[in-house]
């Protein structure tokens, strides 16, 4: 299994504004992570406000031809910030991939998003 962790998060001094977006640039996974019947990206997102996490796939690194999305719920419990995180697992078909997050209608106080590649 290939697994490469990356952490993307808005700085505490600059959380996402209402309806604002975080977008990772398109990237070309390394040869070990390239598309195949068992190549996947796993995204975990958590915020104190609701929003939507996206995985865009592209053949040219500029235009998405496939987008998978998952709405996230606001973290409202005191059981830990990541207790209600959302996980989106997407099979990779295109050579380029990026992760996006669009905040809901309320400014964020906290935001976390991470992704990794896997073959299972």
PLY file of the C-alpha trace (Angstrom):
ply
format ascii 1.0
element vertex 120
property float x
property float y
property float z
element edge 119
property int vertex1
property int vertex2
end_header
0.00 0.00 0.00
1.24 3.48 -0.86
0.28 6.17 1.59
1.64 9.71 1.56
0.14 12.07 4.14
-0.20 15.78 3.45
-1.76 18.43 5.64
-3.58 21.40 4.20
-5.27 23.82 6.53
-6.13 27.47 6.61
-3.99 29.36 9.12
-5.74 30.14 12.42
-5.51 33.86 11.59
-7.22 33.36 8.22
-10.13 30.90 8.40
-12.43 30.67 5.41
-15.02 33.41 5.04
-18.65 32.61 4.19
-18.85 30.75 0.86
-15.05 31.04 0.42
-13.06 28.19 -1.12
-9.77 26.44 -0.42
-8.29 24.79 -3.52
-5.11 22.76 -3.78
-3.40 23.07 -7.18
-3.77 20.10 -9.52
-1.00 17.58 -9.00
0.30 14.60 -10.89
0.67 11.72 -8.43
4.01 9.91 -8.45
4.36 6.71 -10.45
3.52 4.56 -7.42
0.29 6.55 -6.96
-0.83 6.79 -10.58
-4.23 5.68 -11.70
-5.17 2.04 -11.93
-8.00 -0.13 -10.80
-6.78 0.05 -7.19
-5.62 3.69 -6.99
-7.56 5.92 -4.61
-7.38 9.29 -2.87
-8.78 9.61 0.64
-9.71 13.09 1.91
-10.62 13.92 5.51
-12.10 17.34 6.30
-13.39 18.94 9.49
-14.58 22.43 10.33
-16.61 24.21 12.96
-18.97 25.21 10.11
-20.65 23.14 7.41
-19.23 23.03 3.89
-18.45 20.70 1.00
-15.25 18.82 0.19
-14.46 18.04 -3.47
-12.05 15.83 -5.39
-11.52 17.05 -8.96
-9.86 14.89 -11.62
-8.41 16.28 -14.83
-6.68 15.09 -17.99
-4.89 18.41 -18.59
-4.26 19.72 -15.06
-6.54 22.72 -15.63
-10.10 21.56 -16.27
-12.02 19.09 -14.14
-13.77 16.33 -16.08
-14.91 14.45 -12.99
-15.83 15.84 -9.59
-16.85 13.91 -6.48
-18.26 15.81 -3.52
-19.33 15.27 0.08
-21.12 17.75 2.35
-19.55 18.15 5.79
-21.38 18.87 9.01
-20.27 21.53 11.46
-18.29 20.20 14.42
-20.58 21.03 17.30
-19.68 18.60 20.06
-17.06 18.86 22.77
-15.77 15.32 22.11
-12.86 16.60 20.08
-12.55 18.71 16.95
-12.13 15.76 14.59
-14.94 13.64 16.04
-17.31 14.61 13.23
-14.85 14.82 10.35
-16.03 13.74 6.89
-14.12 11.22 4.79
-14.34 11.04 0.99
-12.64 8.14 -0.80
-12.47 8.40 -4.60
-11.07 6.03 -7.20
-8.59 7.80 -9.49
-9.15 7.71 -13.24
-7.43 10.87 -14.47
-3.73 11.69 -14.31
-4.23 14.96 -12.37
-6.11 15.41 -9.10
-6.84 18.22 -6.66
-8.75 18.71 -3.41
-11.14 21.62 -2.81
-13.30 22.76 0.08
-16.10 25.32 -0.09
-17.24 26.80 3.20
-20.92 27.25 4.01
-22.58 30.56 4.82
-20.91 31.15 8.20
-17.27 32.20 8.78
-15.04 29.40 10.05
-13.17 29.43 13.32
-11.36 26.12 12.69
-10.56 24.18 9.52
-8.62 21.00 8.73
-8.27 19.06 5.50
-5.83 16.32 4.61
-5.47 13.78 1.86
-3.48 10.67 1.08
-3.13 8.23 -1.77
-3.70 4.54 -1.28
-3.97 1.37 -3.33
-6.70 -0.16 -1.18
0 1
1 2
2 3
3 4
4 5
5 6
6 7
7 8
8 9
9 10
10 11
11 12
12 13
13 14
14 15
15 16
16 17
17 18
18 19
19 20
20 21
21 22
22 23
23 24
24 25
25 26
26 27
27 28
28 29
29 30
30 31
31 32
32 33
33 34
34 35
35 36
36 37
37 38
38 39
39 40
40 41
41 42
42 43
43 44
44 45
45 46
46 47
47 48
48 49
49 50
50 51
51 52
52 53
53 54
54 55
55 56
56 57
57 58
58 59
59 60
60 61
61 62
62 63
63 64
64 65
65 66
66 67
67 68
68 69
69 70
70 71
71 72
72 73
73 74
74 75
75 76
76 77
77 78
78 79
79 80
80 81
81 82
82 83
83 84
84 85
85 86
86 87
87 88
88 89
89 90
90 91
91 92
92 93
93 94
94 95
95 96
96 97
97 98
98 99
99 100
100 101
101 102
102 103
103 104
104 105
105 106
106 107
107 108
108 109
109 110
110 111
111 112
112 113
113 114
114 115
115 116
116 117
117 118
118 119
